[in-house]
């Protein structure tokens, strides 16, 4: 029992920040420095395949630091940029190599409780559907996965019962998505179910059971674009059927935003996200070293305007005059818009900083999906959700300090699961699926 106090303490302290550095990250940094001092070969472990080559994120941080020096960024900005990627990497390394898989599961759930309790003031004002995603959403999702996915796995319920519970979870997430203005939570739930229950057959059909990092690096953006365009086609039909539903089932704001965003050439996922285009064009002007961490948008918000103009040319239905007015009145951020971990690196640190991170990301995707297909595994839904949600946040969410912790814990959980299943497979002579 005492051995569980440490992971519970780590989980509870993961969202306690001192100067925007989590206590979890402080513990992780101290552990890593002591480990390297006592055993220099630890560095090889950081870059090892079994750890999804997460050490390449440190190379990204180095080139981002170099970009900050070249662009004469302040020391505070340097810490928020390159320092943040170092902390992100160290957090994953610590959780994967110091905490065993079962205890890491507990950390992932307890950290959600920590985040909720430490942001209780915001949560108490977020019960309404309009603000749900900034308050109770995280703890609601975490409790749903804990109660209906993790507990059934611990009780070793029959596979058919677990499958029914997973379907129930997906419908719960769709309900939360519809009511709480979390329009794409339902997509994350559905994709998680597909990974858990359909990926083995899908990989065999597509002949990608040996999903190498190189293949994953090309497939990842292609799949995002395919899903984005496919969702546009689907939602165009679904929204036409809303007349048959009772009013209030789906919030008017969610319907309005969805209608505005699915008509563009790149599909639903790119609608309303001008930051994706802004950061891409910013990178084109400084493609090698980038603009430096948290770089200011050039005079007259050049790249923000370019992002809006690009969306307009691609056919997205958007109130551009309102957005332009907000920029002119100074109601928007003065930074180059990014709103994505990958595109932040691209705009801030250029191609030199982005490529090493993408090597980690490709290995992360490859390691998890390849072990599912090759070892005939059915991953628990909470693991698949952590996998899909981490990819979503890396692609479409800003790299703030709270998001940094959440993504690090999710990535560590997925990597730890892959390592645990690989070890288990070698230790057993049983044939057929392994479900844990």
N, C-alpha and C positions, 0 to 999 in steps of 0.2 A: 504493500500500500504506500509506503514512504517513497518508493521509487517513482511513483506517479506524481508526487508533489512537484518535482522539478518541471516536467512538461506542462503541468497545469499552471504553475507559476510563470513559465515562459509565455504561455498562451495569454494569460491575464495581463502580463506586462508588455505584450507586443505592440499595443497601441498607446503606451505611455511614452511621450516624447520629451526629451530634454534638448532644446535648441534644434528641434525637428529631427533628432536622432532617436530612434526607438531603443528602449532598454534591451530588447531582443538583439538589436544590431550591435549594441555596446558589448553584450556578452559574446556574441558571435565574433566580433573583431578581436577581443581579448583572447578567446579560445584559438583563433587562427594564428595570431602572432606567437602565442606560446607553442603551438603545434609546429610551426615552421622553425622556430628557434631550437626546439628539442629534436625535430626530425625534418630536415630540409626536404626529404623526399615527398613531404606533404604537397609540395608544389605540383609534382607529377599527378597526384590524385585530383587536384583541382581541374586539370586539363584532360583527365581520363574520359574515355568513352562512356564508362558506366555512370559518370556524373554529368552526362550530356554535354561535356566540354564547356561547362559553365565558366571556366577560367577565361574563355575568350571575351567575356564581358569586361574583364579587367583590362584587356587590350583596347576595347572600345573606350573605356574610361581614360586610358593613357592618351589616345588620340584626341579625345574631347578636351583633356587638359592642355594638350599642345595647341588645339584650336583656340582655347581661352587665352593662352599666352600670346599667340599670334594676333588675336583680336583685342588684346589689352583689356580683358575682362577684369573686373574687380575681384578681390580675394573672396568676398562673400558670394559672388556669382559663381566663382570657380568651385566653391564647396557645394553649392546647390546643384551644380551640373555634374562634373566628373566625380565629386565625392559621393553623390547620390548613387551613381552606377557602381561604385566600389562597395557601398553598403548593401545594395541590392544583391550583388554577387556573393558577398561574404555571408549574408543571411541564408542564401540557398545552400552554400557549402556547409555551413554549420548544421542546419536542420537535417540535411541528407546524411551527413557523416557522423554526427554526434547523437542524433535522436533516432531510435528505431521506428519502423514503419507504424506499428500500432499506437505508439505514443504520439507520433506526428499527426495521426488522425485526430487525436484528442486536442492537440494544439490548434489544428485548423478550425475546429468547432468552437473551442474556448476563446480563440482570438476574435471571432465574430461577436461573442458575448462581451468581450472587452471593448471592442469598437462601439457597440451599442450603449454600454453603461457610461463610457467616457464622453459620449456625445448625446447624453440623455436630454439636455436642454433642447437641442435641435430635433431630437426624436419626438419629444412631447408636443412640438408644434408641427409635426409632420404626419399626423394621423390621417389627415385628409388625403384624398386620392391624388390631388395635384402635387403634393410634396412627399408622397409616400416613399419614393425611391431615395430620398435624402435622409430618411429617418428609420422606419421600421423594416424596410425591404431586406436589408442584409441579414438581420436576425431572423426574420420570417423565413427566408430562403434556407438559411443554415439549419433552423429547427426542422423544417420540412425534410431536408436531406438526412439529418441525424435520426429523426424518428422513423422515417419510412424507407431509408436505404441502409444506413449504417447498422441500426439495431437489428433489422432482419438478417443482415449478413452475420452478425455476431451470434444470433440464435440459430444460424444455419438452416433457415427455412427452405422449403422445396423451391426449386428453380421456377416452377410455374407461378407460385405465390409471389416470389420476388419480381417476376416479370409483370404480374398484375399490379403490384405496388409501384413499380417504376412507371407504368402507364398512368397510375393515379397521381404520382408526383408531377408528371408532365402536364396533366390537366390542372393540377393546383397552380403550377407556374403560369400556365396560360391564363388562369383566372386572376392571379396577381398582376400579370402583364396587362390584362384588359382593364382591371379596375384601377390600378395604381399608376397608369401612364408610363409603364415600363414596356414600351411597345415591342422590344426585341428580346425580352426575357423568355417569351414563349419559344423563340427561335433557339436560344441557348439550351432550353430544356429539351426540345425536339432533337437537336444535334447531339446532345449528350446521350439520349436514348439510342440514337442510331449507332453511335460509337460503341455503346455497351452491348447492343443486341444484334446489330446488323453488319458491323464492320468486317467481321471474319468472312462472311459470304460476299460482301461487296469487294473486298480486297482480292479474293480469288477470282471473281468475275472480271475485275479490271486488271488482273495479273500484276498486282503490286504487293504481293505478300512480303517481298524483300524490299521494303520501302527504305532506300538509302537516303542519307542526308541530302545528297545532290538532287535526287528525284523530289524529295520533300520541299526543297528550296524553290523548285519551279511549280510544284503542285499547289503550294500554299496560296500565292496570290491568284492563281487561276481559279481555285475553288472559291475564294472570296468573291471574285467577280461573277462566277457562275451562280452562286447563292444569291448575290445581290440582284442580278437580272431576273433570276427565277422567282424571287420573292415579289418583285414588281408585278410579274404576270399573275401570281397567285393572289396578291392583295387587291389587284384591280377587279378580280372576280369576287373576292370575299366582301369587299366594301359595298359592292352592288347588292349583296344579300342582306345587308344590315337592316333593311326595311322590314325584314321578317322577325327581327329580334326586338324584345321589349326595350323601350328607351332607358338609357342609363347603364346598360350592361357594359358598354365600352364608352369611355369618356369622350365628349365632343372634341376636346383638345387633341386626343390621340388620333381620332379620325381625321381631323383637319390636317395635322402634321403629316400623317401617312399619305393622304391624298396629294399633298404638296411635294412629297419626296419620291414617289415611285415612278414619275413620268420621265425622268432623265435618262440619258443614254447608258450611264453606268449603274443604274438600278437603285434600289431602295437604300442600301447601306451607305451610299455616297451622298444621298440627298440630305441637305441641311448640314453637311460637314464641309464647308468651304475651306476649313483649316487643312484638309488633306491636299487640296490643290494649292493653297497658299504656300505651304511648306515645301511642296515639290518644286514650285517655280523659284522659291528662295534658294533651294539647293542648286538649281541650274546655274544661278549667278555666282555661286561659290561652291563648286562641286567637290573640290578636293578636301579642304579643311573646314568648310562651313563658316557660319557667322559667330560661333561661340555660344556658350550656354545662355539661355534666356535672353537671346539677342533682341534688341529693339527693332521694331519694324521701321524701315527707312522713312524719311519725311513723307507726310501725307498718306500714311498707312498703305504704302505701295502694294505689298503682297496680299493684304486683306482685300483690297479692291480687285486685284487680279483673281483672287479666289472666287469672289462673287461674280465677276464677269465670266469666268470659265464655267461656272454653274449655269449661268444664264444661257451661254452658247450650247451647253449640253442638254438644254430643254427642261431644266428643273423649274417647277412652279414655286416662286419664292418672292417675298415682299422685299425686293432689293432696295427700293427707295427708302424704306424704313431702316434697313440695315446701314445704308450709306449715311443717312441722317444721324444715326447713333454714333457712327465713327466721327463724323464732323463735329458733333457736340461733345466728344471725348468720353462717351459712355462705355466704350470698349477698351480692352487691354491694349497697351502700347507695344507688347511683344509680338514678334513674328508668330502668327497663329500656327499651332501644331496639333494639339489635342490627340497625340499618338506617341507612344514610346519610340517606335521605329522611325517615324517621321521627325520626331524631335531630334534624334541622333542624326538624321540625314541633313536637317537644316542647321543644326548647331555644330556638328563635328564632321560633316561632309561624308564622302564615300569611305574614307579611311576609318572613321569611327563606326560606320554602319555595318560594313562587311563582317568584322569579327562578331558583332552581336547577332547578325543573321546566321553565322555559322553555328552559334549556340542554339538559336531558335530552330534551325533545320535539324540539328541533332536531337533536340528536345522532342520535336514532332516525330522524327523517325524512330527514336528509341521506344517511345510509348506505343505507337501504332504497329510497329514491326513485331513487338513481343506479343501483342494481342493475336495477330494473324498466324505467326509462326508457332506459338505455343498453344494455340487454340484456347485463348482465354476470353472469359466474359467479365469485363471489368465492372465493379460496382458502380452504380449510377453516380454516387457522390464523387468518385474518382474521375469519371468521364466529365462530370460537371466542372470539376476543378480544372481539367485539361482545356475544355472549350472556353471557360470563363477567363482563364489566364491568356489564351490566344486573343480573345476579344479585347481584353484590357490592354494588351501589348499593342494591338492594331488600332483601336479606336478610343482609347482613354488617355488623358494626360498623365505625365510622370510625376504627380505630386507625391508627397511623403506618405500619405495614407495608402494611396494606390500602390506605392512601391512595396509596402509591407504585405498587402493582400496578394499581389502577384508573386512575390517571393515565396510565401507560404504555399500557394497553390502549385507553383512549379516544383517546389521541394517535395510536396506530397505525391505528385505524379511521378517524379524521378525515383523517389523511394519505393513507390509501388512497383515500378518496372524492375528495379533491382531485387526487390523481395520476390517477385514472381519468377525472375530468372533463376534465383537461388533455389526456390522451391521446386522448380521444374527439374533441376539437376539432382535434387535429393529424392525425387519420387520416381517410381517405375510405373505409376498409374498412367494409363492412356485416356484420352478424351479431355474434355474441358476441365479447367481448374477454376473454381469460383471462390473468391475470397473477398 
